[in-house]
Amino acid sequence: MNDHAPLWRPSQAEIDSSALTAFARQASEIAGRELADYDALHAWSVDHREDFWSLVWEFCGVVGERGDTVLADGDRMPGARFFPDARLNFAENLLSRSGSADAIVFRGEDKVSRRMDWDELRALVSRLQQWLKDQGVKPGDRVAAMMPNMPDTVAAMLAVTSMGAIWSSCSPDFGPQGVLDRFGQIEPIVFIVSDGYWYAGKRLENADKIAEVLAKLPTVKKALVVDYLGSARDVAAGIDRAEALEDALSPYQAQDLSFERLPFDHPLYILFSSGTTGVPKAAVLSHGNVAFNAGCIAAWYDFGDDAGPILGLAPLFHVTGLVGHIALSWALAAPLILQYRFNAETILEAIAEYRPCFTVGAITAFIAMMGRPEATPEVFSSFRRIVSGGAPIPSSVLEEFRRRTGHYIHNGYGLTETSAGIICVPSGREAPVDPASGTLSIGVPVFGVHAWIA
């Protein structure tokens, strides 16, 4: 696949003005020598970890108190601690913007369409903060959500994490046992749910599922039912411990946001594996871990202040979306485009209308899209980067996607268990093909990551 000319190469001016070049220039000053290429910069990042991570904090503009120590017990695995004296909050790093520009654009198939600007988002987060505090939610408590990818989900996540509570979510199309296999492990005290969802044009109600799950989550003090179908009040009225979101928030007016600054390794998210090999396994991501993710992705893929909308691409949104799309989108002050659920036709309509610059998703989503006649180079022309992860990509699939859309798909691995990508194909490069399997190389370690294959 590498015997043709690359689709795109940056000009020297673009290289000179890129975020990665600026980072390398500052790293060279700290190192006291020129780090002339990627390999030299990567080697410095793993050999001089304290210097590297100090620079990342400053370069990415992390909001918080860094503390004096960058790395404690650095040779212990597990046991190494980065920024052990730091205090920060993930939500504070994302909610620095205000105004009437779009923060979230949402489409629920062809049934629901909403836009939420930054002022509206901040107001909703504030009212949710107040309600959660009145329910007794405190740092370390768990809040579980069985929600679609919609603005209320994101606002609830920000409110929960702004207080130091821990967020965990799953899709509302899970069966009751699938929900309980996950949330039964974490003893949530608040359960946030949608009244239902649209899928393939069908109205699917959640009332019976909510009641069944809630009956087996005895630690839950209150369930919030969010309108998607327009029946939240009716659903909540029939379920013990449940209240419609609109009614629950009616006593509260928007106030200045407050943020609990927490240790770097304070838990932020609990994510779960698919459950295909047994009960789903939990992975805990921290405030510092995820806050750094946005800056790392932005520098790796060279996004700056001119970045366009970020497309939250299902079906992996509840994993990669939490740690990739949301963090990157708002760190760049770019709108986040949400859809529930994946439908190739409506996703392509959203791409044509909103002109996103970046997305990451499963290769199955890209295969489905390129099978549509609407998948043309013109429709995909707004993208600066497209990333896939979770499985190797057959070279034949990548070639067909390139032929149909004019874009190369960059592999990226990490996100679920690590928050940041750890193995990626850098911009401006293409992955070599393994001659035995016919699949693409998964890439090279990102800065600060020393990878071994055993």
C-alpha positions as CSV (number, residue, x, y, z in Angstrom):
1,M,0.0,0.0,0.0
2,N,3.0,2.3,0.3
3,D,4.1,2.3,-3.4
4,H,2.0,5.4,-4.2
5,A,2.5,9.0,-3.3
6,P,1.0,10.1,0.1
7,L,-2.4,11.9,-0.1
8,W,-1.0,14.9,1.8
9,R,2.4,16.2,3.0
10,P,2.7,19.3,5.1
11,S,4.6,22.2,3.7
12,Q,7.7,23.5,5.4
13,A,5.7,26.5,6.7
14,E,3.0,24.1,8.1
15,I,5.7,22.1,9.8
16,D,7.4,25.1,11.2
17,S,4.1,26.5,12.7
18,S,2.8,23.2,14.1
19,A,2.1,22.5,17.7
20,L,4.4,19.5,17.6
21,T,7.3,21.6,16.3
22,A,6.7,24.2,19.0
23,F,6.7,21.5,21.6
24,A,9.9,20.0,20.2
25,R,11.6,23.4,20.2
26,Q,10.8,23.9,23.9
27,A,11.9,20.3,24.7
28,S,15.2,21.0,22.9
29,E,15.8,24.0,25.1
30,I,15.2,22.0,28.2
31,A,17.3,19.1,27.0
32,G,20.2,21.4,26.1
33,R,20.5,19.8,22.6
34,E,18.5,19.6,19.4
35,L,15.9,16.9,19.3
36,A,15.9,16.7,15.6
37,D,13.3,14.1,14.8
38,Y,10.4,12.1,16.3
39,D,12.6,9.3,17.6
40,A,14.9,11.7,19.4
41,L,12.0,13.5,21.0
42,H,10.4,10.2,22.1
43,A,13.6,9.0,23.5
44,W,14.0,12.2,25.6
45,S,10.4,11.9,26.8
46,V,11.0,8.4,28.3
47,D,14.5,9.0,29.5
48,H,13.8,12.4,31.2
49,R,10.3,11.9,32.5
50,E,10.2,14.7,35.0
51,D,11.3,17.2,32.4
52,F,8.9,15.9,29.8
53,W,5.8,15.9,32.0
54,S,6.6,19.3,33.5
55,L,6.7,20.7,29.9
56,V,3.4,18.9,29.0
57,W,1.7,20.6,32.0
58,E,2.9,24.0,30.9
59,F,2.5,23.5,27.2
60,C,-1.1,22.2,27.4
61,G,-2.1,24.9,29.9
62,V,-3.5,22.6,32.5
63,V,-5.6,24.5,35.0
64,G,-4.7,23.6,38.6
65,E,-1.9,23.6,41.2
66,R,1.1,21.5,40.0
67,G,3.0,21.1,43.2
68,D,6.7,20.6,43.5
69,T,7.1,16.9,42.7
70,V,6.6,15.7,39.2
71,L,7.3,12.0,39.6
72,A,7.5,9.9,42.8
73,D,8.7,6.3,42.8
74,G,9.2,6.4,39.1
75,D,10.8,3.0,38.8
76,R,7.9,1.2,40.5
77,M,5.3,-0.5,38.3
78,P,2.7,-0.4,39.6
79,G,3.3,2.3,42.2
80,A,4.8,5.3,40.3
81,R,2.9,8.5,40.9
82,F,2.9,11.5,38.6
83,F,2.3,15.0,40.2
84,P,1.6,13.6,43.7
85,D,1.2,17.1,45.1
86,A,-1.0,18.5,42.3
87,R,-4.6,19.6,42.7
88,L,-6.9,20.0,39.7
89,N,-10.3,19.2,38.4
90,F,-11.1,17.8,34.9
91,A,-14.4,19.6,34.6
92,E,-12.7,23.0,35.5
93,N,-10.3,22.4,32.6
94,L,-13.2,22.0,30.2
95,L,-15.6,24.6,31.3
96,S,-13.5,27.7,30.9
97,R,-15.5,29.1,28.0
98,S,-18.8,31.0,28.0
99,G,-21.0,32.7,25.4
100,S,-23.5,31.9,22.7
101,A,-21.3,29.8,20.5
102,D,-22.3,26.1,20.1
103,A,-20.9,23.8,22.8
104,I,-22.9,20.7,21.7
105,V,-24.9,19.9,18.6
106,F,-27.2,16.9,19.0
107,R,-29.2,14.8,16.5
108,G,-31.2,11.8,17.6
109,E,-31.8,10.2,14.2
110,D,-34.4,12.3,12.5
111,K,-36.6,12.6,15.6
112,V,-34.7,15.0,17.9
113,S,-32.4,18.0,17.1
114,R,-30.9,20.3,19.7
115,R,-28.1,22.8,20.1
116,M,-26.7,23.9,23.4
117,D,-24.4,26.9,23.7
118,W,-21.7,27.5,26.3
119,D,-23.9,29.6,28.6
120,E,-26.7,27.1,28.5
121,L,-24.3,24.3,29.2
122,R,-22.8,26.1,32.2
123,A,-26.3,26.9,33.5
124,L,-27.4,23.3,33.4
125,V,-24.2,22.1,35.0
126,S,-24.7,24.7,37.8
127,R,-28.3,23.5,38.5
128,L,-27.2,19.9,38.5
129,Q,-24.4,20.7,40.9
130,Q,-26.8,22.2,43.3
131,W,-29.3,19.3,43.1
132,L,-26.5,16.7,43.5
133,K,-25.2,18.5,46.6
134,D,-28.7,18.4,48.1
135,Q,-28.8,14.7,47.5
136,G,-25.6,14.4,49.7
137,V,-23.2,13.6,46.8
138,K,-19.6,14.1,47.9
139,P,-16.1,13.4,46.5
140,G,-15.6,9.7,45.9
141,D,-19.3,8.8,45.6
142,R,-20.4,7.1,42.4
143,V,-23.1,8.3,40.0
144,A,-24.2,5.9,37.3
145,A,-25.9,6.9,34.0
146,M,-27.9,4.8,31.5
147,M,-28.1,7.5,28.9
148,P,-27.8,8.2,25.2
149,N,-25.1,10.5,23.7
150,M,-27.1,13.7,24.3
151,P,-26.4,17.1,25.9
152,D,-27.9,16.3,29.2
153,T,-25.5,13.3,29.6
154,V,-22.5,15.5,29.1
155,A,-23.8,18.2,31.5
156,A,-24.5,15.6,34.1
157,M,-21.0,14.1,33.8
158,L,-19.5,17.6,34.2
159,A,-21.6,18.4,37.2
160,V,-20.7,15.0,38.9
161,T,-17.0,15.2,38.2
162,S,-16.8,18.9,39.2
163,M,-17.7,17.9,42.7
164,G,-15.2,15.0,42.9
165,A,-17.8,12.3,42.5
166,I,-17.1,9.5,40.1
167,W,-19.0,9.0,36.8
168,S,-19.8,5.7,35.1
169,S,-22.1,5.3,32.1
170,C,-23.6,2.8,29.7
171,S,-25.9,2.9,26.7
172,P,-29.7,2.7,27.3
173,D,-30.0,-0.2,24.9
174,F,-28.2,-2.6,27.3
175,G,-30.5,-5.2,28.8
176,P,-31.2,-5.0,32.6
177,Q,-28.6,-7.6,33.4
178,G,-25.9,-5.9,31.4
179,V,-26.6,-2.7,33.3
180,L,-26.5,-4.5,36.6
181,D,-23.3,-6.4,35.8
182,R,-21.6,-3.0,35.6
183,F,-23.3,-0.7,38.1
184,G,-23.9,-3.4,40.6
185,Q,-20.1,-3.4,41.1
186,I,-19.8,0.3,42.0
187,E,-22.7,1.0,44.4
188,P,-24.0,4.3,42.9
189,I,-26.0,6.7,45.0
190,V,-27.6,8.5,42.0
191,F,-28.9,6.9,38.9
192,I,-29.4,9.1,35.8
193,V,-31.5,7.6,33.0
194,S,-33.4,8.6,29.8
195,D,-37.1,7.9,29.4
196,G,-36.2,5.9,26.3
197,Y,-34.5,6.4,22.9
198,W,-35.1,6.3,19.2
199,Y,-33.4,3.5,17.2
200,A,-33.9,2.9,13.4
201,G,-37.0,5.1,13.6
202,K,-38.6,3.1,16.4
203,R,-39.6,4.6,19.8
204,L,-38.1,2.3,22.5
205,E,-39.3,3.0,26.1
206,N,-37.1,2.5,29.2
207,A,-39.7,2.5,32.0
208,D,-39.8,-1.2,32.7
209,K,-36.0,-1.5,32.5
210,I,-35.4,1.4,34.8
211,A,-37.8,-0.1,37.4
212,E,-36.1,-3.5,37.2
213,V,-32.6,-2.1,37.5
214,L,-33.4,0.4,40.2
215,A,-35.0,-2.4,42.3
216,K,-31.6,-4.2,42.4
217,L,-29.5,-1.1,43.1
218,P,-30.3,-0.5,46.8
219,T,-27.6,2.1,47.3
220,V,-29.3,4.5,44.9
221,K,-31.0,7.4,46.8
222,K,-32.6,9.0,43.7
223,A,-33.0,8.4,40.0
224,L,-33.2,11.3,37.6
225,V,-35.3,10.6,34.5
226,V,-34.3,12.7,31.5
227,D,-36.6,13.6,28.5
228,Y,-35.7,12.1,25.2
229,L,-39.0,10.7,24.1
230,G,-41.0,13.4,26.0
231,S,-42.3,11.0,28.7
232,A,-39.9,11.6,31.6
233,R,-42.6,12.8,34.0
234,D,-44.9,9.8,33.3
235,V,-42.0,7.4,33.7
236,A,-40.8,8.9,37.0
237,A,-44.3,9.0,38.4
238,G,-44.5,5.2,38.2
239,I,-41.1,4.4,39.8
240,D,-40.1,4.6,43.4
241,R,-37.2,6.9,44.1
242,A,-37.4,8.5,40.6
243,E,-38.0,12.1,39.6
244,A,-38.1,13.9,36.2
245,L,-35.0,16.1,35.6
246,E,-37.2,19.1,34.8
247,D,-39.0,18.8,38.1
248,A,-35.9,18.1,40.1
249,L,-34.1,21.2,38.8
250,S,-37.0,23.6,39.0
251,P,-36.1,25.0,42.4
252,Y,-32.6,25.9,41.3
253,Q,-31.3,29.0,39.4
254,A,-27.9,29.0,37.6
255,Q,-25.1,30.3,39.8
256,D,-21.3,30.6,39.4
257,L,-19.8,27.2,38.9
258,S,-17.7,25.7,41.7
259,F,-15.0,23.0,41.2
260,E,-13.4,20.7,43.8
261,R,-9.7,20.6,43.1
262,L,-8.5,17.1,43.8
263,P,-5.3,15.0,43.7
264,F,-4.0,14.1,40.3
265,D,-4.9,10.4,40.7
266,H,-8.4,11.0,42.2
267,P,-10.9,8.8,40.3
268,L,-12.9,10.5,37.5
269,Y,-14.5,7.7,35.4
270,I,-15.2,4.1,35.9
271,L,-15.3,2.5,32.4
272,F,-16.1,-1.2,31.7
273,S,-15.0,-3.8,29.3
274,S,-17.5,-5.3,26.9
275,G,-18.2,-8.4,29.0
276,T,-17.6,-10.8,26.2
277,T,-15.3,-12.9,28.4
278,G,-17.2,-12.8,31.7
279,V,-18.5,-10.1,34.0
280,P,-17.4,-6.7,32.6
281,K,-14.2,-5.5,34.1
282,A,-13.8,-2.0,35.5
283,A,-11.1,0.5,34.5
284,V,-10.6,3.6,36.6
285,L,-9.3,6.8,35.0
286,S,-8.2,9.8,37.1
287,H,-8.7,13.6,36.8
288,G,-5.1,14.2,35.9
289,N,-5.0,11.2,33.5
290,V,-7.9,12.5,31.4
291,A,-7.1,16.2,31.6
292,F,-3.7,15.5,30.1
293,N,-5.3,13.4,27.3
294,A,-6.8,16.4,25.5
295,G,-3.5,18.3,25.3
296,C,-1.6,15.2,24.2
297,I,-4.1,14.5,21.3
298,A,-4.2,18.1,20.3
299,A,-0.4,18.3,20.0
300,W,-0.1,14.8,18.4
301,Y,-2.6,15.7,15.7
302,D,-1.7,19.4,15.5
303,F,-4.9,21.0,16.5
304,G,-4.9,24.6,17.4
305,D,-7.4,27.4,18.1
306,D,-8.7,27.0,14.5
307,A,-10.0,23.5,15.1
308,G,-13.5,22.8,13.8
309,P,-16.2,20.6,15.3
310,I,-15.3,17.2,16.8
311,L,-17.6,14.4,15.8
312,G,-18.6,12.0,18.6
313,L,-18.9,8.8,16.6
314,A,-20.8,5.8,18.1
315,P,-20.8,2.8,18.7
316,L,-17.8,3.2,21.0
317,F,-18.8,6.6,22.3
318,H,-19.3,5.6,25.9
319,V,-15.7,4.5,25.9
320,T,-13.7,6.6,23.6
321,G,-16.1,9.5,23.8
322,L,-15.7,10.2,27.4
323,V,-11.9,10.2,27.2
324,G,-11.3,11.4,23.7
325,H,-14.0,13.4,22.0
326,I,-15.2,15.4,25.0
327,A,-11.8,16.2,26.3
328,L,-10.4,17.2,23.0
329,S,-13.4,19.1,21.8
330,W,-13.6,21.5,24.8
331,A,-9.9,21.8,25.4
332,L,-10.0,23.3,21.9
333,A,-13.2,25.2,22.6
334,A,-14.7,23.4,19.5
335,P,-18.3,22.3,19.3
336,L,-19.0,18.6,20.0
337,I,-21.4,16.8,17.6
338,L,-23.4,14.0,19.2
339,Q,-25.6,11.4,17.6
340,Y,-27.5,8.5,19.1
341,R,-27.0,5.9,17.8
342,F,-24.8,5.1,14.9
343,N,-26.5,5.2,11.6
344,A,-24.3,5.6,8.5
345,E,-26.8,7.7,6.6
346,T,-27.5,10.2,9.4
347,I,-23.8,10.4,10.4
348,L,-22.9,11.3,6.8
349,E,-25.7,14.0,6.8
350,A,-24.2,15.4,10.0
351,I,-20.7,15.4,8.5
352,A,-22.0,17.3,5.4
353,E,-23.9,19.8,7.6
354,Y,-21.6,20.5,10.5
355,R,-18.2,20.0,8.8
356,P,-16.2,18.3,11.6
357,C,-12.4,18.2,11.6
358,F,-11.8,15.1,13.7
359,T,-13.3,11.8,14.8
360,V,-12.3,8.5,16.3
361,G,-14.3,5.3,16.1
362,A,-14.4,1.6,15.4
363,I,-13.4,0.4,11.9
364,T,-16.8,-1.1,11.5
365,A,-18.3,2.4,11.6
366,F,-16.0,3.6,8.8
367,I,-16.8,0.4,6.7
368,A,-20.5,1.2,7.0
369,M,-20.0,4.8,6.0
370,M,-17.9,4.0,2.9
371,G,-20.6,1.7,1.7
372,R,-23.0,4.6,1.3
373,P,-23.1,6.6,-2.0
374,E,-22.9,9.9,0.0
375,A,-19.4,9.0,1.2
376,T,-17.4,11.2,-1.2
377,P,-14.2,13.3,-0.9
378,E,-16.3,16.4,-0.9
379,V,-18.3,15.3,2.1
380,F,-15.2,14.3,4.0
381,S,-13.1,17.3,2.9
382,S,-13.5,19.1,6.3
383,F,-11.7,16.4,8.2
384,R,-8.1,17.0,9.2
385,R,-7.7,13.6,11.0
386,I,-9.7,10.4,11.2
387,V,-8.6,7.8,13.7
388,S,-9.7,4.2,14.3
389,G,-8.8,1.9,17.2
390,G,-9.6,-1.4,18.9
391,A,-8.6,-3.7,16.1
392,P,-6.0,-3.8,13.3
393,I,-7.2,-2.4,10.0
394,P,-6.9,-4.6,6.9
395,S,-5.0,-2.7,4.2
396,S,-7.7,-3.5,1.7
397,V,-10.2,-1.6,3.9
398,L,-8.0,1.4,4.3
399,E,-7.3,1.5,0.5
400,E,-11.0,1.4,-0.3
401,F,-11.8,4.1,2.3
402,R,-9.0,6.3,0.9
403,R,-10.4,5.8,-2.6
404,R,-14.0,6.6,-1.6
405,T,-13.3,9.5,0.8
406,G,-9.8,10.8,0.0
407,H,-8.7,10.2,3.6
408,Y,-6.2,8.0,5.4
409,I,-7.3,6.3,8.7
410,H,-4.7,6.6,11.4
411,N,-4.6,3.8,14.0
412,G,-4.7,4.7,17.6
413,Y,-4.7,2.5,20.7
414,G,-5.3,3.2,24.3
415,L,-8.2,5.4,25.5
416,T,-10.2,2.9,27.6
417,E,-7.7,1.7,30.2
418,T,-5.1,4.5,29.8
419,S,-7.1,7.6,28.8
420,A,-4.5,8.9,26.4
421,G,-3.6,7.1,23.2
422,I,-0.4,5.1,23.8
423,I,0.3,3.7,20.3
424,C,-0.6,5.8,17.3
425,V,0.3,6.4,13.7
426,P,1.7,10.0,13.6
427,S,0.3,12.6,11.2
428,G,2.1,12.7,7.9
429,R,3.0,9.0,8.1
430,E,1.4,5.8,6.9
431,A,1.5,2.4,8.7
432,P,3.5,-0.4,7.1
433,V,1.6,-3.5,6.2
434,D,2.4,-6.8,7.9
435,P,3.2,-9.2,5.0
436,A,1.9,-12.2,6.9
437,S,-1.5,-11.0,8.0
438,G,-2.1,-8.2,5.5
439,T,-3.1,-5.8,8.3
440,L,-1.5,-2.5,9.2
441,S,1.1,-1.8,11.9
442,I,-0.6,-0.3,14.9
443,G,1.9,2.5,15.0
444,V,4.6,3.8,17.4
445,P,4.5,4.8,21.1
446,V,3.4,8.3,21.8
447,F,5.6,10.7,23.8
448,G,6.1,9.6,27.4
449,V,5.2,6.0,26.7
450,H,7.8,3.2,26.7
451,A,6.1,0.1,25.2
452,W,7.2,-3.5,25.3
453,I,5.6,-6.4,23.4
454,A,5.8,-9.7,25.3
